[in-house]
Amino acid sequence: MQARTIIAATIVALLSFACANETASNFFKSTPTFYPTAQQNYEMGVKELKNGNWLNAQAYFLHIHKTFGFSKWATLSELGLADAQFGMEKWTEAVDGYKGFIKAHPGNERVQDGYAAYRIGLSYFKEIPSDFFIMPPSYEKDQGPVIDALRELSAFADQYGDSPYAPEARKLIGECVRKLTDHELYVARFYLDANKPYAAIGRLEGIIKDYPASQREPEIMLLLGKTYLKMEKPTEARATFLKLSTQHPDDFRAEKAKLYIQFIDKRYAQH
């Protein structure tokens, strides 16, 4: 445990050093040369975005707003500022920027094609804790960011189903569902270990009801049926095993469910 703590501290220190160097590097790059037209400055801002020079990009877009406030490039630079915040991993500020852009310019092409709405969902997704190997698994942590990301990405998918960003959004939705399912299973098993089967059943039934897209119903049904059986509730257990075997006949757990049904029928037939 001590060695793991030392490794964690070392990695955190290295990451902090790297971030500090990147910040210093960006600082010295943050004095761009401005151009006489709004379009030139906007194109340079976009170029800096592509190069990852977020502060330079931000400076160009702010200059456009200050100097060419009534041009179409000023409108586009609002989106550029949100993209710069996104690049700097300032997720909350990026969300505010994208939401402000959608509200102020609902007819803009980057609103109509779903880009701004998608980036809102992606910003929330980026806030989800990662599964860094020295840290506790993400399913043990607060799931608030996952819930926020799922809400925004689902809203995007509903409204912009034909958007070019929809396929990637659907992948992220699936990832959110997986993370929430992992969390609920973690909590259910915690309750089982703590001898609180009723609480565990509530969690397991909730997964089946709330996250049908998780594609983990066989695993959850098997655990649910075994929990009912442990609680001496053979009727509920048999119904769960039967549902598993009939709805998921190709899953390997279906055979286990059939064996449990045979066991229940044999053991409780006398009662």
N, C-alpha and C positions, 0 to 999 in steps of 0.2 A: 504493500500500500504506500509506504514511504517513497519507494522508487517511482511509483506511478505519479505521486504528487510532484516529485522533482521533475519528471519528464513533462508533466503538464505545465509547471511553472516555466520551464525552459522554452517550451513551444509558445506559450503566451508572450514571453519576453521577446522571442524572435519575431512573432507576428507584430507586436507593438513597434519594434524597431523598424520592420519593413513598412508599416503604415506611416510611421514618422518620416521615413525617407521619402515615401511617395508624396506625402503632404508637402514636404520641403521642396521636392522636385516640381510639383505643380505650382507652388508659390512662385518660383522663379520663372515659370512659364506664363504667369497670369498677367503679363503686361503686353497684350497683343497690339499690333499696329492696325489702327482703324482705317477704313477706306471711305471714299467720298460718296458712295451710293449705298442704299439700304440692301440692295440685292448682293453686292459684293461682300458686305459684312455678314449677311445671312449665310452665304455660301461658305465663308470662312468658318462661321460658327458650326455649320454642319460638318465641315471637314474636321474640325477639332473634336466634335463628338465622335466621329468615326475613329479618330486616333486615340480616344480616351483621355484627351486633355480637357477635363470637365470645367476647370476654372476658366480657361481661355474661352471655351464655348460660351460659358455663362457671361463672360465679359462682353463678347460680341453681341449676344442677344439683348443684354441690358442696354448696350449702347444704341442698338436699333430702336428700342422702346423710348429711350431718352431723346434721340435725335430725329427719328423718322416715325413718330408715334401714330401717324394716320395712314401709313402705307400697309399694303397687304403683308409685307415682310415683318411688320410689327406683330401682326396676328400670328404668323407662323413662328415667330420668335418666342411667343408665349409657350407654345408646345415645346420648343427647343429648350427653354428654361426648365420645364418639367423633366425632359429627357436628361438634362445635365444633373438635376437633383437625383434622378434614378441612377445615373452613372456613379455618383458619389455615395450611393447606398443610403441616401437620406429618404427612406421609403415614405415616411409620413408627409414630408414636404412634396415629394413627387406625386403622391395621391392627391394632395390639395391642388397641385398645379394642373393635373389632368382633369380633375373634377371642375375646376374653374374654367378650363378651356372648353369643356363640353357645355357648360352652362352659358358661357359668353358667346360661343360660336357653334350652335347646334347644327348649322348647315354646312360646316366645313368638311372637306373631303376626309380628313383624318378622324373626324367624328363619325361620319357616315359609313366609313369602311370598318369601324370598330376599333381602330388603333388605340385611341385614347382610353376607351373602356377596358380594352384588353390589358393595357399597361397598368391600370388601376388594380385589376385582379392579380397581375404578375407582381406588383409591388407588395401586395399583401402576402403573396406566396413566398416572396423573398424574406419576409420577416419570420418565417417558420424556423425554429431552431433546427440545426443540422444534426446528423448522427455522427458527430466527431468521435473517433474511437476512444478517446480518453474521457469523454463526457457521458453522463447517463443517457440512455436511448431517448429519442425525442418523444416516444409514446409515454414516457414517464413524466413528461413536463406538461405545463399548462397548454391546453389545446386552443386557447383563444385565437392565436394567429391563424391556425388551421381553419377554424370555423369562419373567421373573417374572409380568408382566401376563398373558401368553398362558396360562401355567399356571393361574393363579387364575381367570381368566375362563372358560377351558375347563372347569375343575372346576365352576364355578358353572352353566354351561350344561348340563353333564351331569346335575347334581343337581336343578336348578330350571328345567327346560325349559319349564314352563308359567307361570313367574313373570312378572309384568308388566314386570319389568326385563330379561327374556331378550332381547327384540328389540334393545335398546340394547347389551346385552352382546355379541350376535352381530356387531353393527357394529364394536365395539371389537376383537373377535377378528380380524375381517377386516383392520382397520387394523394390528394387530400382525403378522399374516402378511405384509402388504404391506411393512412396515418390515423384517422379517427377510429377505424375498426381495430387497429392494433392497440390503441389506447383503451377502448372499451373491453377488449379481451384481457388486457393487462389488469384492469380494475376488477373484472369478473373473477379472474384467477386469484387475485388478492383476496377477494371476499371468500372464495372457496377455501383458501389456505387459512383464513381467519374463522372458518366454520360459520359463515353467514350465507347459506345457500340461497335464501330468498332474495337477498341483494344481488347475488350473482345471477340468478335467473332473470331478474329485472334488466340487468345489463345485456345478457345474451339475447333475450327477446327483443330488446331495443335495437340491437345491431341488425337483426333480421328485418325489423320493421323500418328502421330509419336509413339503412345503408344496403338496399338490395343489390346495388351495383358493385358491392365489395367482392362478389364471386367467392365468398368464403362460407356460404350457407352450410355445406356439408360438414365442415369442421365445427361450426358453431352448433349445428343441430345435434351432432354426436355428443359434444360436451354437455349440451342442454339435457339430452335424454339421459345421460349418465348421472347428471345432477338430480334429476327427478327420481331416478332409480335409487340413488343413495338416500333420498329423503323418504323412501317407501311410498312413492306415488307412481305405482305401476301403470295406471291408466294414462296419465300424462306422458310418462316415459315411452310407453308403447306407441302412442299417437305420434310422438316426435320421431321415433325410429322409423315408423311406417312412412311418415312424410319424407324422411331422408331417403329411404330406399326406393320410393316411387317417383319422387321428383328429381333425384340425382342417381339414376341406376348405373351410370358409367363411372361414378366416383368409387374409389376403392373402399371408402367408408360405408358404402351401401351394403356391402357384404357383412361388415361388422354390425351394422344396424339389424340385419336379418337374424344374426346370431343372438343379439340381445332380445329380439322379438320372440325367438324360440325359447330363450331362457325365461322370459316373463310368462309366456303361455304355460310353460311346464311348472314353474314355481308357484304361480298364483292361480292356476286352474282349480286347485283344491279349495281356494278361499271364496 
